[in-house]
Amino acid sequence: MAGRRSVWSDSRLIDLAKQFVPTTDEVWRLQGAQDNDANIFQEMANKGHYRRAGGSRQGIYVCTPKGDLLSSINSLDADVVLNTVKTGLGKWHELPLTERSLPENHLLNAAHRWENSYPEDGLVLTSYNIDIFTDPPINEERSDRWNIDHVWFNKDESRQWLPNHPKVGDIYDLPEKLNDRIFRFHLVDNVRGQTLPFAPAEIKSSRIQIEIVEYEKDNMRFKITGSSLAIAKGEWLLGENDWTPTDLLDHSMKTNLLGEATYNLSLEKFIEFEIVAIGHRIGKTQNNGRKHGPDSNYVGFLFKLSQGRANDKIAPGFVDLYNADWIIHPNKTM
Amino acid sequence: MSRTIVAQFILVFIFFSGCTLQEDAFSLTPKNFDMWKNYITPTQNELAWTRIPWLSSFSEGLIQANTQQKPVLLWVMNGHPLGCT
């Protein structure tokens, strides 16, 4: 995610992007699936900066609407990317009009996208996390790496944040399944890059306690507190999947969390939601950018209601392993 | 003599009061909740990349590019660039 800062925050590129249709996507499906859009991508990537199939095809590509490659690069240097994008734009302007369009009736449907499971009427949170090195934190020494993720609960799970007959003064634990989702998939060390989720057995202790503090005009207001300890040491416990690491595990996360939320009983949804968590991480995972240390530090997490914009509908990082039977998985036989 | 004892008592009291009142480093309390929240929230500069109106799928990008007759600027990552990557 370093590219967010070093490349796409550059005002020259922000300005230049107006001459394009700026588009993002997750490369794993594009480089492996047999969908129409994935086939177009693979053909294009075979001519791009990583010509050899097999490794990651991540990077930046400029192409025509029918997928003809104009330029490509994978770089965190804004100057290099700027030149590449300008080169692609120059080639676009030289193209005859006939080369600038998709063939008629061309279908681009993807057989499966995780975003198809987006819980429109559920609870969707955006999470931010960042390393914390001092207490109090010093803004001038703010880490240059931070990350985003999304947390999904469907409508039924959203309602499970309340008891059946809620009243002021009620104090209760969040149901285990929802509790698990937060601690296994979201209170993880992905500040500097994709990490691994925790298996149920790796959650050594966890609890989210909720207290109903106010009830006014259909609005039920809660206080949320919680803590956890997750330790992954030794074998990977989540089977063979896209995340299966090659090395033995040795990492942990201890957290404390605090928050507030308001659920509207008439609308049957949360209208406010905010949790802050402070985690103490130890160790590293294969791809989470901790190779160069430190071996441990504190991580801050903020969970807040998503706004429902297109960008907020991106699936959670670990959606494929989510403990939710309403998530639609790709048909493996296809 | 009694003054010395009183002074010692006060010193001991101050020492232990200090120990108990001081919060552990990196603790999270209702008092410092906003401080941590504000720090974790990305700054405007950190969100500058969101000023680009990114679409979230390649197929949508191709279709829009065809409609608008513009080239596609595609950014792809392991993990969605608009989410956890």
HADDOCK unambig.tbl for C-alpha pairs under 7 A between the chains (distance, minus, plus):
assign (segid A and resid 1 and name CA) (segid B and resid 85 and name CA) 5.98 0.50 0.50
assign (segid A and resid 4 and name CA) (segid B and resid 49 and name CA) 5.76 0.50 0.50
assign (segid A and resid 5 and name CA) (segid B and resid 46 and name CA) 6.35 0.50 0.50
assign (segid A and resid 8 and name CA) (segid B and resid 49 and name CA) 4.80 0.50 0.50
assign (segid A and resid 9 and name CA) (segid B and resid 48 and name CA) 4.92 0.50 0.50
assign (segid A and resid 9 and name CA) (segid B and resid 49 and name CA) 4.52 0.50 0.50
assign (segid A and resid 14 and name CA) (segid B and resid 52 and name CA) 5.90 0.50 0.50
assign (segid A and resid 17 and name CA) (segid B and resid 52 and name CA) 6.87 0.50 0.50
assign (segid A and resid 19 and name CA) (segid B and resid 70 and name CA) 6.86 0.50 0.50
assign (segid A and resid 20 and name CA) (segid B and resid 70 and name CA) 5.41 0.50 0.50
assign (segid A and resid 20 and name CA) (segid B and resid 71 and name CA) 5.16 0.50 0.50
assign (segid A and resid 20 and name CA) (segid B and resid 72 and name CA) 5.53 0.50 0.50
assign (segid A and resid 20 and name CA) (segid B and resid 73 and name CA) 5.82 0.50 0.50
assign (segid A and resid 21 and name CA) (segid B and resid 61 and name CA) 6.27 0.50 0.50
assign (segid A and resid 21 and name CA) (segid B and resid 64 and name CA) 6.87 0.50 0.50
assign (segid A and resid 21 and name CA) (segid B and resid 65 and name CA) 5.66 0.50 0.50
assign (segid A and resid 21 and name CA) (segid B and resid 70 and name CA) 6.34 0.50 0.50
assign (segid A and resid 21 and name CA) (segid B and resid 71 and name CA) 6.27 0.50 0.50
assign (segid A and resid 21 and name CA) (segid B and resid 72 and name CA) 4.87 0.50 0.50
assign (segid A and resid 21 and name CA) (segid B and resid 73 and name CA) 5.91 0.50 0.50
assign (segid A and resid 22 and name CA) (segid B and resid 53 and name CA) 6.66 0.50 0.50
assign (segid A and resid 22 and name CA) (segid B and resid 54 and name CA) 4.99 0.50 0.50
assign (segid A and resid 22 and name CA) (segid B and resid 55 and name CA) 6.27 0.50 0.50
assign (segid A and resid 22 and name CA) (segid B and resid 72 and name CA) 6.11 0.50 0.50
assign (segid A and resid 22 and name CA) (segid B and resid 73 and name CA) 4.75 0.50 0.50
assign (segid A and resid 22 and name CA) (segid B and resid 74 and name CA) 6.16 0.50 0.50
assign (segid A and resid 23 and name CA) (segid B and resid 54 and name CA) 5.01 0.50 0.50
assign (segid A and resid 23 and name CA) (segid B and resid 55 and name CA) 4.53 0.50 0.50
assign (segid A and resid 23 and name CA) (segid B and resid 56 and name CA) 6.03 0.50 0.50
assign (segid A and resid 23 and name CA) (segid B and resid 57 and name CA) 6.43 0.50 0.50
assign (segid A and resid 23 and name CA) (segid B and resid 58 and name CA) 6.24 0.50 0.50
assign (segid A and resid 23 and name CA) (segid B and resid 61 and name CA) 5.46 0.50 0.50
assign (segid A and resid 23 and name CA) (segid B and resid 72 and name CA) 6.87 0.50 0.50
assign (segid A and resid 23 and name CA) (segid B and resid 73 and name CA) 5.91 0.50 0.50
assign (segid A and resid 23 and name CA) (segid B and resid 74 and name CA) 4.80 0.50 0.50
assign (segid A and resid 23 and name CA) (segid B and resid 75 and name CA) 6.27 0.50 0.50
assign (segid A and resid 24 and name CA) (segid B and resid 54 and name CA) 6.32 0.50 0.50
assign (segid A and resid 24 and name CA) (segid B and resid 55 and name CA) 5.96 0.50 0.50
assign (segid A and resid 24 and name CA) (segid B and resid 56 and name CA) 5.02 0.50 0.50
assign (segid A and resid 24 and name CA) (segid B and resid 57 and name CA) 5.72 0.50 0.50
assign (segid A and resid 24 and name CA) (segid B and resid 58 and name CA) 6.45 0.50 0.50
assign (segid A and resid 24 and name CA) (segid B and resid 74 and name CA) 5.58 0.50 0.50
assign (segid A and resid 24 and name CA) (segid B and resid 75 and name CA) 4.78 0.50 0.50
assign (segid A and resid 24 and name CA) (segid B and resid 76 and name CA) 5.59 0.50 0.50
assign (segid A and resid 24 and name CA) (segid B and resid 81 and name CA) 6.39 0.50 0.50
assign (segid A and resid 25 and name CA) (segid B and resid 56 and name CA) 5.73 0.50 0.50
assign (segid A and resid 25 and name CA) (segid B and resid 57 and name CA) 4.92 0.50 0.50
assign (segid A and resid 25 and name CA) (segid B and resid 58 and name CA) 5.90 0.50 0.50
assign (segid A and resid 25 and name CA) (segid B and resid 75 and name CA) 6.69 0.50 0.50
assign (segid A and resid 25 and name CA) (segid B and resid 76 and name CA) 5.01 0.50 0.50
assign (segid A and resid 25 and name CA) (segid B and resid 80 and name CA) 5.59 0.50 0.50
assign (segid A and resid 25 and name CA) (segid B and resid 81 and name CA) 6.70 0.50 0.50
assign (segid A and resid 26 and name CA) (segid B and resid 76 and name CA) 5.60 0.50 0.50
assign (segid A and resid 26 and name CA) (segid B and resid 77 and name CA) 5.51 0.50 0.50
assign (segid A and resid 26 and name CA) (segid B and resid 78 and name CA) 5.95 0.50 0.50
assign (segid A and resid 26 and name CA) (segid B and resid 79 and name CA) 5.35 0.50 0.50
assign (segid A and resid 26 and name CA) (segid B and resid 80 and name CA) 4.31 0.50 0.50
assign (segid A and resid 26 and name CA) (segid B and resid 81 and name CA) 6.98 0.50 0.50
assign (segid A and resid 27 and name CA) (segid B and resid 76 and name CA) 5.31 0.50 0.50
assign (segid A and resid 27 and name CA) (segid B and resid 77 and name CA) 5.30 0.50 0.50
assign (segid A and resid 27 and name CA) (segid B and resid 78 and name CA) 5.54 0.50 0.50
assign (segid A and resid 28 and name CA) (segid B and resid 78 and name CA) 6.13 0.50 0.50
assign (segid A and resid 37 and name CA) (segid B and resid 58 and name CA) 6.85 0.50 0.50
assign (segid A and resid 37 and name CA) (segid B and resid 59 and name CA) 5.55 0.50 0.50
assign (segid A and resid 58 and name CA) (segid B and resid 76 and name CA) 5.13 0.50 0.50
assign (segid A and resid 58 and name CA) (segid B and resid 77 and name CA) 4.66 0.50 0.50
assign (segid A and resid 58 and name CA) (segid B and resid 78 and name CA) 6.52 0.50 0.50
assign (segid A and resid 59 and name CA) (segid B and resid 75 and name CA) 5.88 0.50 0.50
assign (segid A and resid 59 and name CA) (segid B and resid 76 and name CA) 5.46 0.50 0.50
assign (segid A and resid 59 and name CA) (segid B and resid 77 and name CA) 6.41 0.50 0.50
assign (segid A and resid 60 and name CA) (segid B and resid 74 and name CA) 5.56 0.50 0.50
assign (segid A and resid 60 and name CA) (segid B and resid 75 and name CA) 4.58 0.50 0.50
assign (segid A and resid 60 and name CA) (segid B and resid 76 and name CA) 6.46 0.50 0.50
assign (segid A and resid 61 and name CA) (segid B and resid 73 and name CA) 6.00 0.50 0.50
assign (segid A and resid 61 and name CA) (segid B and resid 74 and name CA) 4.97 0.50 0.50
assign (segid A and resid 61 and name CA) (segid B and resid 75 and name CA) 6.52 0.50 0.50
assign (segid A and resid 62 and name CA) (segid B and resid 71 and name CA) 6.78 0.50 0.50
assign (segid A and resid 62 and name CA) (segid B and resid 72 and name CA) 5.56 0.50 0.50
assign (segid A and resid 62 and name CA) (segid B and resid 73 and name CA) 4.77 0.50 0.50
assign (segid A and resid 62 and name CA) (segid B and resid 74 and name CA) 6.13 0.50 0.50
assign (segid A and resid 63 and name CA) (segid B and resid 71 and name CA) 5.80 0.50 0.50
assign (segid A and resid 63 and name CA) (segid B and resid 72 and name CA) 5.23 0.50 0.50
assign (segid A and resid 63 and name CA) (segid B and resid 73 and name CA) 6.85 0.50 0.50
assign (segid A and resid 64 and name CA) (segid B and resid 71 and name CA) 4.99 0.50 0.50
assign (segid A and resid 64 and name CA) (segid B and resid 72 and name CA) 6.01 0.50 0.50
assign (segid A and resid 65 and name CA) (segid B and resid 62 and name CA) 4.63 0.50 0.50
assign (segid A and resid 65 and name CA) (segid B and resid 63 and name CA) 6.81 0.50 0.50
assign (segid A and resid 65 and name CA) (segid B and resid 65 and name CA) 5.39 0.50 0.50
assign (segid A and resid 65 and name CA) (segid B and resid 66 and name CA) 5.13 0.50 0.50
assign (segid A and resid 65 and name CA) (segid B and resid 71 and name CA) 6.44 0.50 0.50
assign (segid A and resid 65 and name CA) (segid B and resid 72 and name CA) 6.60 0.50 0.50
assign (segid A and resid 66 and name CA) (segid B and resid 62 and name CA) 6.82 0.50 0.50
assign (segid A and resid 92 and name CA) (segid B and resid 71 and name CA) 6.78 0.50 0.50
assign (segid A and resid 100 and name CA) (segid B and resid 69 and name CA) 6.83 0.50 0.50
assign (segid A and resid 101 and name CA) (segid B and resid 66 and name CA) 5.38 0.50 0.50
assign (segid A and resid 102 and name CA) (segid B and resid 66 and name CA) 6.12 0.50 0.50
assign (segid A and resid 108 and name CA) (segid B and resid 59 and name CA) 5.70 0.50 0.50
assign (segid A and resid 128 and name CA) (segid B and resid 40 and name CA) 6.79 0.50 0.50
assign (segid A and resid 128 and name CA) (segid B and resid 41 and name CA) 6.76 0.50 0.50
assign (segid A and resid 129 and name CA) (segid B and resid 40 and name CA) 6.24 0.50 0.50
assign (segid A and resid 130 and name CA) (segid B and resid 40 and name CA) 6.10 0.50 0.50
assign (segid A and resid 135 and name CA) (segid B and resid 25 and name CA) 6.01 0.50 0.50
assign (segid A and resid 135 and name CA) (segid B and resid 26 and name CA) 5.70 0.50 0.50
assign (segid A and resid 147 and name CA) (segid B and resid 84 and name CA) 6.32 0.50 0.50
assign (segid A and resid 148 and name CA) (segid B and resid 83 and name CA) 5.40 0.50 0.50
assign (segid A and resid 148 and name CA) (segid B and resid 84 and name CA) 5.18 0.50 0.50
assign (segid A and resid 149 and name CA) (segid B and resid 83 and name CA) 5.03 0.50 0.50
assign (segid A and resid 149 and name CA) (segid B and resid 84 and name CA) 4.67 0.50 0.50
assign (segid A and resid 150 and name CA) (segid B and resid 83 and name CA) 6.96 0.50 0.50
assign (segid A and resid 193 and name CA) (segid B and resid 85 and name CA) 5.96 0.50 0.50
assign (segid A and resid 194 and name CA) (segid B and resid 85 and name CA) 5.68 0.50 0.50
assign (segid A and resid 256 and name CA) (segid B and resid 28 and name CA) 6.92 0.50 0.50
assign (segid A and resid 276 and name CA) (segid B and resid 37 and name CA) 6.26 0.50 0.50
assign (segid A and resid 278 and name CA) (segid B and resid 28 and name CA) 6.79 0.50 0.50
assign (segid A and resid 300 and name CA) (segid B and resid 40 and name CA) 6.01 0.50 0.50
assign (segid A and resid 301 and name CA) (segid B and resid 40 and name CA) 6.58 0.50 0.50
assign (segid A and resid 302 and name CA) (segid B and resid 37 and name CA) 6.49 0.50 0.50
assign (segid A and resid 302 and name CA) (segid B and resid 40 and name CA) 6.40 0.50 0.50
assign (segid A and resid 311 and name CA) (segid B and resid 56 and name CA) 6.82 0.50 0.50
assign (segid A and resid 311 and name CA) (segid B and resid 82 and name CA) 6.17 0.50 0.50
assign (segid A and resid 314 and name CA) (segid B and resid 82 and name CA) 6.87 0.50 0.50
assign (segid A and resid 314 and name CA) (segid B and resid 83 and name CA) 6.00 0.50 0.50
assign (segid A and resid 317 and name CA) (segid B and resid 79 and name CA) 6.69 0.50 0.50
assign (segid A and resid 317 and name CA) (segid B and resid 84 and name CA) 5.39 0.50 0.50
